[in-house]
């Protein structure tokens, strides 16, 4: 079984000071699993980060996404809105790269576009 997954989620953030940053972004994801499913998700998010100590970050993010899903095996189409409220933490490897995880407190196994409430992340800043 083969598949394709393409994600693009740019965020624009503003550092309020050395401890806090806020921002907003756009979300796009396409996932195709050969002969099974095709899903396209587009949306937007707002986020905030707090750095309690150097290199450690905490984050909160709200995302609203429009999902268009086509289940090829059952020939059914599904279109819906999905909301996510993520809380998370990470480690700043360099001033431009951080890694971590976030948890979707609004996760609904039956409706969510995500397969799990936990989502790992890698952020690269320019």
N, CA, C and O atoms as a GROMACS GRO file, in nm:
protein
  504
    1UNK      N    1   0.086  -0.117   0.000
    1UNK     CA    2   0.000   0.000   0.000
    1UNK      C    3   0.090   0.123   0.000
    1UNK      O    4   0.183   0.133   0.080
    2UNK      N    5   0.064   0.215  -0.088
    2UNK     CA    6   0.143   0.337  -0.097
    2UNK      C    7   0.058   0.458  -0.066
    2UNK      O    8  -0.065   0.450  -0.061
    3UNK      N    9   0.124   0.569  -0.047
    3UNK     CA   10   0.049   0.690  -0.017
    3UNK      C   11   0.133   0.814  -0.032
    3UNK      O   12   0.255   0.809  -0.049
    4UNK      N   13   0.065   0.927  -0.024
    4UNK     CA   14   0.128   1.057  -0.034
    4UNK      C   15   0.076   1.146   0.078
    4UNK      O   16  -0.044   1.146   0.106
    5UNK      N   17   0.164   1.220   0.141
    5UNK     CA   18   0.123   1.317   0.242
    5UNK      C   19   0.204   1.444   0.221
    5UNK      O   20   0.327   1.443   0.223
    6UNK      N   21   0.133   1.555   0.201
    6UNK     CA   22   0.197   1.684   0.181
    6UNK      C   23   0.139   1.782   0.282
    6UNK      O   24   0.017   1.801   0.286
    7UNK      N   25   0.223   1.844   0.362
    7UNK     CA   26   0.178   1.943   0.461
    7UNK      C   27   0.257   2.072   0.445
    7UNK      O   28   0.377   2.070   0.419
    8UNK      N   29   0.187   2.182   0.460
    8UNK     CA   30   0.250   2.314   0.455
    8UNK      C   31   0.176   2.401   0.555
    8UNK      O   32   0.057   2.427   0.538
    9UNK      N   33   0.244   2.446   0.659
    9UNK     CA   34   0.178   2.521   0.766
    9UNK      C   35   0.265   2.638   0.812
    9UNK      O   36   0.323   2.633   0.921
   10UNK      N   37   0.274   2.742   0.732
   10UNK     CA   38   0.356   2.857   0.773
   10UNK      C   39   0.288   2.939   0.883
   10UNK      O   40   0.167   2.961   0.879
   11UNK      N   41   0.366   2.984   0.979
   11UNK     CA   42   0.319   3.072   1.086
   11UNK      C   43   0.401   3.200   1.084
   11UNK      O   44   0.521   3.198   1.055
   12UNK      N   45   0.337   3.309   1.114
   12UNK     CA   46   0.406   3.437   1.131
   12UNK      C   47   0.396   3.471   1.279
   12UNK      O   48   0.286   3.489   1.332
   13UNK      N   49   0.510   3.481   1.346
   13UNK     CA   50   0.510   3.509   1.490
   13UNK      C   51   0.581   3.640   1.520
   13UNK      O   52   0.667   3.686   1.445
   14UNK      N   53   0.542   3.697   1.631
   14UNK     CA   54   0.601   3.823   1.676
   14UNK      C   55   0.646   3.805   1.820
   14UNK      O   56   0.568   3.763   1.905
   15UNK      N   57   0.772   3.835   1.848
   15UNK     CA   58   0.824   3.827   1.984
   15UNK      C   59   0.783   3.951   2.062
   15UNK      O   60   0.827   4.062   2.032
   16UNK      N   61   0.698   3.932   2.162
   16UNK     CA   62   0.657   4.044   2.247
   16UNK      C   63   0.773   4.088   2.336
   16UNK      O   64   0.793   4.208   2.360
   17UNK      N   65   0.849   3.990   2.384
   17UNK     CA   66   0.971   4.013   2.462
   17UNK      C   67   1.050   3.882   2.460
   17UNK      O   68   1.022   3.796   2.376
   18UNK      N   69   1.147   3.865   2.549
   18UNK     CA   70   1.227   3.743   2.544
   18UNK      C   71   1.155   3.620   2.601
   18UNK      O   72   1.208   3.510   2.593
   19UNK      N   73   1.036   3.638   2.659
   19UNK     CA   74   0.960   3.527   2.717
   19UNK      C   75   0.835   3.489   2.638
   19UNK      O   76   0.795   3.372   2.639
   20UNK      N   77   0.772   3.584   2.570
   20UNK     CA   78   0.643   3.560   2.504
   20UNK      C   79   0.649   3.590   2.354
   20UNK      O   80   0.714   3.685   2.311
   21UNK      N   81   0.579   3.508   2.276
   21UNK     CA   82   0.557   3.537   2.134
   21UNK      C   83   0.414   3.498   2.098
   21UNK      O   84   0.356   3.408   2.159
   22UNK      N   85   0.358   3.566   1.999
   22UNK     CA   86   0.223   3.538   1.951
   22UNK      C   87   0.228   3.531   1.799
   22UNK      O   88   0.320   3.584   1.736
   23UNK      N   89   0.129   3.466   1.741
   23UNK     CA   90   0.129   3.457   1.596
   23UNK      C   91   0.003   3.396   1.540
   23UNK      O   92  -0.090   3.361   1.612
   24UNK      N   93   0.003   3.383   1.408
   24UNK     CA   94  -0.108   3.323   1.334
   24UNK      C   95  -0.050   3.254   1.212
   24UNK      O   96   0.063   3.282   1.171
   25UNK      N   97  -0.128   3.164   1.156
   25UNK     CA   98  -0.078   3.092   1.040
   25UNK      C   99  -0.186   3.029   0.956
   25UNK      O  100  -0.305   3.038   0.988
   26UNK      N  101  -0.144   2.967   0.850
   26UNK     CA  102  -0.231   2.894   0.759
   26UNK      C  103  -0.193   2.747   0.762
   26UNK      O  104  -0.078   2.712   0.788
   27UNK      N  105  -0.291   2.661   0.735
   27UNK     CA  106  -0.269   2.517   0.738
   27UNK      C  107  -0.314   2.456   0.606
   27UNK      O  108  -0.421   2.489   0.555
   28UNK      N  109  -0.233   2.368   0.550
   28UNK     CA  110  -0.273   2.290   0.433
   28UNK      C  111  -0.216   2.151   0.448
   28UNK      O  112  -0.099   2.134   0.482
   29UNK      N  113  -0.300   2.050   0.422
   29UNK     CA  114  -0.254   1.913   0.426
   29UNK      C  115  -0.331   1.832   0.322
   29UNK      O  116  -0.453   1.843   0.311
   30UNK      N  117  -0.257   1.752   0.247
   30UNK     CA  118  -0.319   1.656   0.156
   30UNK      C  119  -0.262   1.520   0.190
   30UNK      O  120  -0.140   1.503   0.200
   31UNK      N  121  -0.351   1.422   0.208
   31UNK     CA  122  -0.309   1.285   0.233
   31UNK      C  123  -0.385   1.194   0.139
   31UNK      O  124  -0.508   1.197   0.134
   32UNK      N  125  -0.312   1.113   0.067
   32UNK     CA  126  -0.373   1.014  -0.021
   32UNK      C  127  -0.316   0.878   0.009
   32UNK      O  128  -0.194   0.858   0.006
   33UNK      N  129  -0.403   0.783   0.038
   33UNK     CA  130  -0.362   0.645   0.061
   33UNK      C  131  -0.417   0.564  -0.056
   33UNK      O  132  -0.538   0.556  -0.076
   34UNK      N  133  -0.328   0.505  -0.132
   34UNK     CA  134  -0.364   0.440  -0.258
   34UNK      C  135  -0.484   0.347  -0.242
   34UNK      O  136  -0.486   0.259  -0.157
   35UNK      N  137  -0.584   0.370  -0.325
   35UNK     CA  138  -0.706   0.290  -0.333
   35UNK      C  139  -0.791   0.293  -0.206
   35UNK      O  140  -0.886   0.215  -0.195
   36UNK      N  141  -0.761   0.380  -0.109
   36UNK     CA  142  -0.838   0.385   0.015
   36UNK      C  143  -0.901   0.521   0.042
   36UNK      O  144  -1.022   0.531   0.061
   37UNK      N  145  -0.820   0.627   0.044
   37UNK     CA  146  -0.870   0.755   0.092
   37UNK      C  147  -0.788   0.871   0.039
   37UNK      O  148  -0.668   0.859   0.015
   38UNK      N  149  -0.857   0.986   0.020
   38UNK     CA  150  -0.791   1.112  -0.012
   38UNK      C  151  -0.852   1.218   0.080
   38UNK      O  152  -0.974   1.231   0.088
   39UNK      N  153  -0.767   1.291   0.148
   39UNK     CA  154  -0.814   1.393   0.242
   39UNK      C  155  -0.739   1.523   0.217
   39UNK      O  156  -0.617   1.525   0.209
   40UNK      N  157  -0.815   1.633   0.205
   40UNK     CA  158  -0.757   1.766   0.192
   40UNK      C  159  -0.807   1.851   0.308
   40UNK      O  160  -0.927   1.857   0.334
   41UNK      N  161  -0.715   1.915   0.377
   41UNK     CA  162  -0.748   1.999   0.492
   41UNK      C  163  -0.687   2.137   0.471
   41UNK      O  164  -0.569   2.150   0.440
   42UNK      N  165  -0.770   2.242   0.486
   42UNK     CA  166  -0.720   2.379   0.483
   42UNK      C  167  -0.775   2.452   0.605
   42UNK      O  168  -0.885   2.423   0.650
   43UNK      N  169  -0.698   2.545   0.658
   43UNK     CA  170  -0.745   2.617   0.776
   43UNK      C  171  -0.650   2.726   0.819
   43UNK      O  172  -0.559   2.767   0.746
   44UNK      N  173  -0.674   2.773   0.940
   44UNK     CA  174  -0.593   2.880   0.998
   44UNK      C  175  -0.576   2.855   1.147
   44UNK      O  176  -0.654   2.780   1.207
   45UNK      N  177  -0.475   2.918   1.206
   45UNK     CA  178  -0.451   2.901   1.349
   45UNK      C  179  -0.401   3.030   1.411
   45UNK      O  180  -0.350   3.120   1.343
   46UNK      N  181  -0.416   3.037   1.542
   46UNK     CA  182  -0.354   3.142   1.622
   46UNK      C  183  -0.275   3.071   1.732
   46UNK      O  184  -0.315   2.964   1.778
   47UNK      N  185  -0.164   3.130   1.773
   47UNK     CA  186  -0.080   3.060   1.870
   47UNK      C  187  -0.004   3.157   1.959
   47UNK      O  188   0.015   3.274   1.927
   48UNK      N  189   0.036   3.103   2.070
   48UNK     CA  190   0.119   3.178   2.164
   48UNK      C  191   0.223   3.085   2.224
   48UNK      O  192   0.198   2.967   2.246
   49UNK      N  193   0.339   3.140   2.251
   49UNK     CA  194   0.447   3.062   2.313
   49UNK      C  195   0.503   3.138   2.432
   49UNK      O  196   0.509   3.260   2.434
   50UNK      N  197   0.543   3.061   2.532
   50UNK     CA  198   0.606   3.115   2.652
   50UNK      C  199   0.733   3.036   2.677
   50UNK      O  200   0.733   2.913   2.673
   51UNK      N  201   0.842   3.107   2.703
   51UNK     CA  202   0.973   3.047   2.729
   51UNK      C  203   1.006   3.067   2.877
   51UNK      O  204   1.063   3.170   2.913
   52UNK      N  205   0.972   2.969   2.965
   52UNK     CA  206   0.995   2.987   3.109
   52UNK      C  207   1.143   2.992   3.146
   52UNK      O  208   1.182   3.065   3.237
   53UNK      N  209   1.223   2.916   3.076
   53UNK     CA  210   1.369   2.917   3.093
   53UNK      C  211   1.432   2.906   2.954
   53UNK      O  212   1.365   2.863   2.860
   54UNK      N  213   1.558   2.945   2.940
   54UNK     CA  214   1.620   2.934   2.808
   54UNK      C  215   1.610   2.791   2.751
   54UNK      O  216   1.632   2.693   2.823
   55UNK      N  217   1.576   2.782   2.624
   55UNK     CA  218   1.567   2.658   2.546
   55UNK      C  219   1.439   2.579   2.568
   55UNK      O  220   1.410   2.489   2.489
   56UNK      N  221   1.360   2.608   2.672
   56UNK     CA  222   1.235   2.536   2.696
   56UNK      C  223   1.118   2.625   2.655
   56UNK      O  224   1.111   2.741   2.696
   57UNK      N  225   1.026   2.570   2.574
   57UNK     CA  226   0.911   2.648   2.533
   57UNK      C  227   0.782   2.575   2.566
   57UNK      O  228   0.776   2.452   2.560
   58UNK      N  229   0.681   2.651   2.599
   58UNK     CA  230   0.546   2.598   2.614
   58UNK      C  231   0.460   2.671   2.511
   58UNK      O  232   0.488   2.786   2.475
   59UNK      N  233   0.357   2.604   2.464
   59UNK     CA  234   0.279   2.662   2.356
   59UNK      C  235   0.131   2.630   2.370
   59UNK      O  236   0.092   2.528   2.426
   60UNK      N  237   0.050   2.720   2.318
   60UNK     CA  238  -0.093   2.698   2.306
   60UNK      C  239  -0.133   2.743   2.166
   60UNK      O  240  -0.084   2.844   2.116
   61UNK      N  241  -0.221   2.665   2.104
   61UNK     CA  242  -0.258   2.693   1.965
   61UNK      C  243  -0.404   2.653   1.942
   61UNK      O  244  -0.446   2.544   1.981
   62UNK      N  245  -0.479   2.741   1.878
   62UNK     CA  246  -0.615   2.707   1.834
   62UNK      C  247  -0.616   2.703   1.682
   62UNK      O  248  -0.569   2.796   1.617
   63UNK      N  249  -0.669   2.594   1.626
   63UNK     CA  250  -0.676   2.579   1.480
   63UNK      C  251  -0.819   2.545   1.439
   63UNK      O  252  -0.887   2.466   1.505
   64UNK      N  253  -0.862   2.604   1.330
   64UNK     CA  254  -0.992   2.573   1.270
   64UNK      C  255  -0.965   2.526   1.128
   64UNK      O  256  -0.900   2.596   1.050
   65UNK      N  257  -1.015   2.406   1.095
   65UNK     CA  258  -0.981   2.344   0.967
   65UNK      C  259  -1.104   2.294   0.894
   65UNK      O  260  -1.196   2.239   0.955
   66UNK      N  261  -1.107   2.314   0.763
   66UNK     CA  262  -1.211   2.257   0.678
   66UNK      C  263  -1.155   2.130   0.615
   66UNK      O  264  -1.048   2.132   0.554
   67UNK      N  265  -1.227   2.020   0.631
   67UNK     CA  266  -1.179   1.889   0.588
   67UNK      C  267  -1.269   1.835   0.477
   67UNK      O  268  -1.391   1.836   0.488
   68UNK      N  269  -1.207   1.789   0.370
   68UNK     CA  270  -1.277   1.724   0.260
   68UNK      C  271  -1.215   1.586   0.244
   68UNK      O  272  -1.099   1.572   0.205
   69UNK      N  273  -1.295   1.483   0.275
   69UNK     CA  274  -1.242   1.347   0.276
   69UNK      C  275  -1.320   1.261   0.178
   69UNK      O  276  -1.443   1.264   0.175
   70UNK      N  277  -1.248   1.184   0.098
   70UNK     CA  278  -1.308   1.094   0.000
   70UNK      C  279  -1.259   0.953   0.030
   70UNK      O  280  -1.142   0.922   0.013
   71UNK      N  281  -1.351   0.868   0.076
   71UNK     CA  282  -1.318   0.729   0.107
   71UNK      C  283  -1.340   0.647  -0.019
   71UNK      O  284  -1.454   0.615  -0.054
   72UNK      N  285  -1.233   0.613  -0.088
   72UNK     CA  286  -1.243   0.546  -0.218
   72UNK      C  287  -1.298   0.405  -0.208
   72UNK      O  288  -1.372   0.360  -0.296
   73UNK      N  289  -1.264   0.336  -0.101
   73UNK     CA  290  -1.305   0.196  -0.088
   73UNK      C  291  -1.457   0.182  -0.070
   73UNK      O  292  -1.515   0.082  -0.111
   74UNK      N  293  -1.521   0.282  -0.007
   74UNK     CA  294  -1.667   0.277   0.014
   74UNK      C  295  -1.740   0.378  -0.072
   74UNK      O  296  -1.863   0.388  -0.065
   75UNK      N  297  -1.668   0.453  -0.154
   75UNK     CA  298  -1.724   0.556  -0.242
   75UNK      C  299  -1.810   0.657  -0.163
   75UNK      O  300  -1.919   0.694  -0.207
   76UNK      N  301  -1.759   0.700  -0.047
   76UNK     CA  302  -1.830   0.801   0.032
   76UNK      C  303  -1.744   0.927   0.043
   76UNK      O  304  -1.621   0.921   0.048
   77UNK      N  305  -1.814   1.039   0.046
   77UNK     CA  306  -1.747   1.168   0.061
   77UNK      C  307  -1.795   1.233   0.189
   77UNK      O  308  -1.912   1.221   0.227
   78UNK      N  309  -1.705   1.302   0.254
   78UNK     CA  310  -1.732   1.361   0.384
   78UNK      C  311  -1.669   1.500   0.385
   78UNK      O  312  -1.554   1.516   0.346
   79UNK      N  313  -1.744   1.600   0.430
   79UNK     CA  314  -1.693   1.736   0.438
   79UNK      C  315  -1.737   1.794   0.572
   79UNK      O  316  -1.855   1.791   0.605
   80UNK      N  317  -1.642   1.847   0.649
   80UNK     CA  318  -1.675   1.897   0.782
   80UNK      C  319  -1.569   1.995   0.830
   80UNK      O  320  -1.462   2.008   0.770
   81UNK      N  321  -1.600   2.063   0.940
   81UNK     CA  322  -1.506   2.152   1.008
   81UNK      C  323  -1.453   2.080   1.130
   81UNK      O  324  -1.527   2.009   1.198
   82UNK      N  325  -1.326   2.099   1.159
   82UNK     CA  326  -1.263   2.039   1.276
   82UNK      C  327  -1.188   2.148   1.352
   82UNK      O  328  -1.112   2.225   1.292
   83UNK      N  329  -1.209   2.154   1.482
   83UNK     CA  330  -1.138   2.249   1.568
   83UNK      C  331  -1.038   2.174   1.654
   83UNK      O  332  -1.062   2.061   1.696
   84UNK      N  333  -0.925   2.237   1.679
   84UNK     CA  334  -0.823   2.177   1.764
   84UNK      C  335  -0.769   2.284   1.860
   84UNK      O  336  -0.744   2.398   1.820
   85UNK      N  337  -0.753   2.246   1.984
   85UNK     CA  338  -0.689   2.332   2.084
   85UNK      C  339  -0.570   2.254   2.139
   85UNK      O  340  -0.586   2.159   2.216
   86UNK      N  341  -0.452   2.295   2.098
   86UNK     CA  342  -0.330   2.225   2.136
   86UNK      C  343  -0.261   2.296   2.253
   86UNK      O  344  -0.252   2.418   2.256
   87UNK      N  345  -0.212   2.217   2.348
   87UNK     CA  346  -0.120   2.264   2.450
   87UNK      C  347   0.004   2.176   2.438
   87UNK      O  348  -0.006   2.055   2.420
   88UNK      N  349   0.120   2.238   2.448
   88UNK     CA  350   0.240   2.158   2.427
   88UNK      C  351   0.364   2.219   2.486
   88UNK      O  352   0.362   2.325   2.548
   89UNK      N  353   0.473   2.148   2.463
   89UNK     CA  354   0.604   2.192   2.512
   89UNK      C  355   0.710   2.143   2.415
   89UNK      O  356   0.690   2.046   2.341
   90UNK      N  357   0.822   2.211   2.418
   90UNK     CA  358   0.930   2.172   2.329
   90UNK      C  359   1.065   2.221   2.377
   90UNK      O  360   1.076   2.289   2.479
   91UNK      N  361   1.165   2.184   2.301
   91UNK     CA  362   1.303   2.219   2.331
   91UNK      C  363   1.361   2.293   2.211
   91UNK      O  364   1.348   2.248   2.097
   92UNK      N  365   1.425   2.404   2.237
   92UNK     CA  366   1.486   2.486   2.133
   92UNK      C  367   1.628   2.436   2.108
   92UNK      O  368   1.719   2.463   2.186
   93UNK      N  369   1.646   2.362   1.998
   93UNK     CA  370   1.777   2.306   1.965
   93UNK      C  371   1.875   2.417   1.928
   93UNK      O  372   1.989   2.420   1.975
   94UNK      N  373   1.830   2.508   1.844
   94UNK     CA  374   1.905   2.628   1.806
   94UNK      C  375   1.805   2.744   1.812
   94UNK      O  376   1.686   2.720   1.830
   95UNK      N  377   1.850   2.868   1.798
   95UNK     CA  378   1.754   2.979   1.798
   95UNK      C  379   1.649   2.968   1.685
   95UNK      O  380   1.544   3.032   1.693
   96UNK      N  381   1.677   2.888   1.582
   96UNK     CA  382   1.586   2.876   1.468
   96UNK      C  383   1.511   2.743   1.460
   96UNK      O  384   1.420   2.730   1.379
   97UNK      N  385   1.547   2.644   1.541
   97UNK     CA  386   1.486   2.511   1.533
   97UNK      C  387   1.442   2.464   1.671
   97UNK      O  388   1.520   2.467   1.767
   98UNK      N  389   1.316   2.420   1.680
   98UNK     CA  390   1.266   2.362   1.805
   98UNK      C  391   1.187   2.235   1.773
   98UNK      O  392   1.127   2.222   1.666
   99UNK      N  393   1.187   2.143   1.868
   99UNK     CA  394   1.114   2.017   1.855
   99UNK      C  395   1.033   1.995   1.981
   99UNK      O  396   1.069   2.045   2.088
  100UNK      N  397   0.923   1.922   1.969
  100UNK     CA  398   0.842   1.894   2.086
  100UNK      C  399   0.715   1.820   2.050
  100UNK      O  400   0.706   1.756   1.946
  101UNK      N  401   0.619   1.832   2.138
  101UNK     CA  402   0.490   1.767   2.117
  101UNK      C  403   0.379   1.854   2.169
  101UNK      O  404   0.398   1.936   2.258
  102UNK      N  405   0.260   1.834   2.111
  102UNK     CA  406   0.143   1.908   2.157
  102UNK      C  407   0.025   1.812   2.163
  102UNK      O  408   0.019   1.714   2.090
  103UNK      N  409  -0.069   1.843   2.252
  103UNK     CA  410  -0.184   1.757   2.278
  103UNK      C  411  -0.312   1.833   2.247
  103UNK      O  412  -0.330   1.945   2.295
  104UNK      N  413  -0.399   1.774   2.166
  104UNK     CA  414  -0.526   1.836   2.127
  104UNK      C  415  -0.632   1.804   2.233
  104UNK      O  416  -0.681   1.691   2.239
  105UNK      N  417  -0.668   1.902   2.314
  105UNK     CA  418  -0.766   1.879   2.421
  105UNK      C  419  -0.909   1.868   2.366
  105UNK      O  420  -0.998   1.826   2.439
  106UNK      N  421  -0.932   1.906   2.241
  106UNK     CA  422  -1.064   1.893   2.178
  106UNK      C  423  -1.076   1.767   2.092
  106UNK      O  424  -1.174   1.752   2.019
  107UNK      N  425  -0.979   1.679   2.100
  107UNK     CA  426  -0.975   1.561   2.014
  107UNK      C  427  -1.100   1.475   2.028
  107UNK      O  428  -1.142   1.441   2.139
  108UNK      N  429  -1.159   1.440   1.914
  108UNK     CA  430  -1.275   1.350   1.907
  108UNK      C  431  -1.239   1.240   1.808
  108UNK      O  432  -1.227   1.265   1.688
  109UNK      N  433  -1.221   1.120   1.857
  109UNK     CA  434  -1.176   1.008   1.774
  109UNK      C  435  -1.264   0.987   1.652
  109UNK      O  436  -1.215   0.948   1.546
  110UNK      N  437  -1.394   1.012   1.664
  110UNK     CA  438  -1.488   0.989   1.554
  110UNK      C  439  -1.483   1.098   1.448
  110UNK      O  440  -1.513   1.070   1.332
  111UNK      N  441  -1.448   1.220   1.484
  111UNK     CA  442  -1.456   1.334   1.392
  111UNK      C  443  -1.323   1.397   1.355
  111UNK      O  444  -1.314   1.465   1.252
  112UNK      N  445  -1.221   1.378   1.434
  112UNK     CA  446  -1.096   1.452   1.414
  112UNK      C  447  -1.023   1.410   1.287
  112UNK      O  448  -1.023   1.293   1.249
  113UNK      N  449  -0.964   1.507   1.222
  113UNK     CA  450  -0.878   1.479   1.107
  113UNK      C  451  -0.746   1.417   1.153
  113UNK      O  452  -0.676   1.354   1.074
  114UNK      N  453  -0.713   1.434   1.281
  114UNK     CA  454  -0.590   1.376   1.336
  114UNK      C  455  -0.616   1.233   1.382
  114UNK      O  456  -0.724   1.202   1.432
  115UNK      N  457  -0.517   1.146   1.366
  115UNK     CA  458  -0.533   1.006   1.407
  115UNK      C  459  -0.507   0.987   1.556
  115UNK      O  460  -0.537   0.881   1.611
  116UNK      N  461  -0.452   1.089   1.622
  116UNK     CA  462  -0.418   1.081   1.763
  116UNK      C  463  -0.428   1.221   1.824
  116UNK      O  464  -0.409   1.319   1.753
  117UNK      N  465  -0.458   1.232   1.954
  117UNK     CA  466  -0.458   1.365   2.015
  117UNK      C  467  -0.318   1.423   2.033
  117UNK      O  468  -0.303   1.544   2.052
  118UNK      N  469  -0.216   1.339   2.027
  118UNK     CA  470  -0.078   1.384   2.042
  118UNK      C  471  -0.015   1.406   1.905
  118UNK      O  472  -0.022   1.319   1.818
  119UNK      N  473   0.046   1.522   1.887
  119UNK     CA  474   0.110   1.557   1.760
  119UNK      C  475   0.253   1.605   1.788
  119UNK      O  476   0.271   1.707   1.855
  120UNK      N  477   0.354   1.535   1.737
  120UNK     CA  478   0.490   1.586   1.749
  120UNK      C  479   0.510   1.704   1.654
  120UNK      O  480   0.439   1.715   1.554
  121UNK      N  481   0.606   1.791   1.685
  121UNK     CA  482   0.632   1.903   1.594
  121UNK      C  483   0.781   1.932   1.582
  121UNK      O  484   0.860   1.906   1.673
  122UNK      N  485   0.816   1.988   1.467
  122UNK     CA  486   0.948   2.045   1.440
  122UNK      C  487   0.921   2.182   1.382
  122UNK      O  488   0.858   2.192   1.276
  123UNK      N  489   0.966   2.287   1.447
  123UNK     CA  490   0.949   2.423   1.398
  123UNK      C  491   1.083   2.476   1.348
  123UNK      O  492   1.184   2.468   1.417
  124UNK      N  493   1.080   2.529   1.227
  124UNK     CA  494   1.198   2.591   1.168
  124UNK      C  495   1.164   2.735   1.137
  124UNK      O  496   1.071   2.762   1.062
  125UNK      N  497   1.239   2.828   1.194
  125UNK     CA  498   1.215   2.972   1.174
  125UNK      C  499   1.316   3.028   1.075
  125UNK      O  500   1.429   2.980   1.064
  126UNK      N  501   1.272   3.129   1.003
  126UNK     CA  502   1.360   3.196   0.906
  126UNK      C  503   1.383   3.338   0.946
  126UNK      O  504   1.455   3.411   0.877
   0.00000   0.00000   0.00000
